[in-house]
Amino acid sequence: MVAQIVRKSNAAVYAGELGSIYILEKYRGRGVGRTLVQSLAKSMMEHNFDSMLVWALAKNPYRRFYETLGGEYVCSRQIQIRSSNFEEAAYGWRDITSLLSSLSNATGFGSP
Ligand SMILES: CC(C)(COP(=O)(O)OP(=O)(O)OC[C@H]1O[C@@H](n2cnc3c(N)ncnc32)[C@H](O)[C@@H]1OP(=O)(O)O)[C@@H](O)C(=O)NCCC(=O)NCCS
């Protein structure tokens, strides 16, 4: 599993940015992603980042994960990777404290 986290966001009013998150396929659906986001949110709060943004490829069905965790659609942008254009969608949490509250009831790793 990989989580790339906490860097200062240059987007809108959001203070922190989740760069990317990737869970190995065999570990998905066990609460690992939620636990990583929770850990990141705690770390952001400790570093006085009070809001968070994440960019996801618009065509990636896994972006719905962020909606499940309460992320609100913010905006879209076009990006270029090598010579191809892609659309990205941003999801944001304006209040890290609320995110942490909503995640607090479901911690730890479970069976699939
Ligand atoms: C997206 C990803 C990080 C989720 O991690 P995970 O460990 O499988 O997720 P969790 O088990 O912690 O799930 C937490 C909640 O999100 C929901 N969820 C997980 N994947 C989802 C998806 N693709 N669409 C909608 N909801 C999703 C779960 O149902 C769960 O909600 P519930 O507790 O209400 O049932 C993981 O599937 C992944 O690494 N995907 C491939 C990489 C990728 O595309 N990453 C970028 C995402 S844009």
The ligand as an SDF file (V2000), in Angstrom:
LIG
                    3D

 48 50  0  0  0  0  0  0  0  0999 V2000
   -9.8320    3.7370   -3.5080 C   0  0  0  0  0  0  0  0  0  0  0  0
   -9.0610    2.9150   -2.4770 C   0  0  0  0  0  0  0  0  0  0  0  0
   -7.9290    3.7530   -1.9190 C   0  0  0  0  0  0  0  0  0  0  0  0
  -10.0350    2.5440   -1.3250 C   0  0  0  0  0  0  0  0  0  0  0  0
   -9.3210    1.8440   -0.3280 O   0  0  0  0  0  0  0  0  0  0  0  0
   -9.9860    0.6550    0.4790 P   0  0  0  0  0  0  0  0  0  0  0  0
   -9.0710    0.2270    1.5460 O   0  0  0  0  0  0  0  0  0  0  0  0
  -10.4450   -0.3980   -0.4750 O   0  0  0  0  0  0  0  0  0  0  0  0
  -11.2930    1.3610    1.0890 O   0  0  0  0  0  0  0  0  0  0  0  0
  -11.9720    1.0500    2.5140 P   0  0  0  0  0  0  0  0  0  0  0  0
  -12.1240   -0.4200    2.6680 O   0  0  0  0  0  0  0  0  0  0  0  0
  -11.2300    1.7690    3.5810 O   0  0  0  0  0  0  0  0  0  0  0  0
  -13.4260    1.6880    2.3140 O   0  0  0  0  0  0  0  0  0  0  0  0
  -13.8930    2.7900    3.0940 C   0  0  0  0  0  0  0  0  0  0  0  0
  -15.2680    3.1720    2.5860 C   0  0  0  0  0  0  0  0  0  0  0  0
  -15.1740    3.5870    1.2060 O   0  0  0  0  0  0  0  0  0  0  0  0
  -16.0510    2.8100    0.3950 C   0  0  0  0  0  0  0  0  0  0  0  0
  -15.4020    2.5930   -0.8930 N   0  0  0  0  0  0  0  0  0  0  0  0
  -14.2480    1.9520   -1.1430 C   0  0  0  0  0  0  0  0  0  0  0  0
  -13.9820    1.9590   -2.4640 N   0  0  0  0  0  0  0  0  0  0  0  0
  -15.0020    2.6160   -3.0480 C   0  0  0  0  0  0  0  0  0  0  0  0
  -15.3010    2.9570   -4.3950 C   0  0  0  0  0  0  0  0  0  0  0  0
  -14.4980    2.6020   -5.4140 N   0  0  0  0  0  0  0  0  0  0  0  0
  -16.4500    3.6310   -4.6570 N   0  0  0  0  0  0  0  0  0  0  0  0
  -17.2830    3.9830   -3.6320 C   0  0  0  0  0  0  0  0  0  0  0  0
  -17.0510    3.6970   -2.3260 N   0  0  0  0  0  0  0  0  0  0  0  0
  -15.9090    3.0250   -2.0420 C   0  0  0  0  0  0  0  0  0  0  0  0
  -16.2500    1.5060    1.1670 C   0  0  0  0  0  0  0  0  0  0  0  0
  -17.4570    0.8680    0.8070 O   0  0  0  0  0  0  0  0  0  0  0  0
  -16.2610    2.0000    2.6010 C   0  0  0  0  0  0  0  0  0  0  0  0
  -17.5070    2.5740    2.9120 O   0  0  0  0  0  0  0  0  0  0  0  0
  -18.4810    1.9310    4.0410 P   0  0  0  0  0  0  0  0  0  0  0  0
  -17.6370    1.8110    5.2760 O   0  0  0  0  0  0  0  0  0  0  0  0
  -19.5810    2.9250    4.1470 O   0  0  0  0  0  0  0  0  0  0  0  0
  -18.8790    0.6020    3.5120 O   0  0  0  0  0  0  0  0  0  0  0  0
   -8.5410    1.5970   -3.0850 C   0  0  0  0  0  0  0  0  0  0  0  0
   -9.6120    0.8980   -3.6710 O   0  0  0  0  0  0  0  0  0  0  0  0
   -7.4810    1.7840   -4.1470 C   0  0  0  0  0  0  0  0  0  0  0  0
   -6.2980    1.8560   -3.8210 O   0  0  0  0  0  0  0  0  0  0  0  0
   -7.8910    1.8650   -5.4360 N   0  0  0  0  0  0  0  0  0  0  0  0
   -6.9790    1.8760   -6.5530 C   0  0  0  0  0  0  0  0  0  0  0  0
   -6.0710    3.0820   -6.5520 C   0  0  0  0  0  0  0  0  0  0  0  0
   -6.7590    4.3330   -6.9560 C   0  0  0  0  0  0  0  0  0  0  0  0
   -7.4200    4.4130   -7.9590 O   0  0  0  0  0  0  0  0  0  0  0  0
   -6.5390    5.3380   -6.1050 N   0  0  0  0  0  0  0  0  0  0  0  0
   -7.0150    6.6780   -6.3920 C   0  0  0  0  0  0  0  0  0  0  0  0
   -8.4410    6.8730   -6.0490 C   0  0  0  0  0  0  0  0  0  0  0  0
   -9.0680    8.1730   -7.0800 S   0  0  0  0  0  0  0  0  0  0  0  0
  1  2  1  0
  2  3  1  0
  2  4  1  0
  2 36  1  0
  4  5  1  0
  5  6  1  0
  6  7  2  0
  6  8  1  0
  6  9  1  0
  9 10  1  0
 10 11  2  0
 10 12  1  0
 10 13  1  0
 13 14  1  0
 14 15  1  0
 15 16  1  0
 15 30  1  0
 16 17  1  0
 17 18  1  0
 17 28  1  0
 18 19  1  0
 18 27  1  0
 19 20  2  0
 20 21  1  0
 21 22  1  0
 21 27  2  0
 22 23  1  0
 22 24  2  0
 24 25  1  0
 25 26  2  0
 26 27  1  0
 28 29  1  0
 28 30  1  0
 30 31  1  0
 31 32  1  0
 32 33  2  0
 32 34  1  0
 32 35  1  0
 36 37  1  0
 36 38  1  0
 38 39  2  0
 38 40  1  0
 40 41  1  0
 41 42  1  0
 42 43  1  0
 43 44  2  0
 43 45  1  0
 45 46  1  0
 46 47  1  0
 47 48  1  0
M  END
$$$$
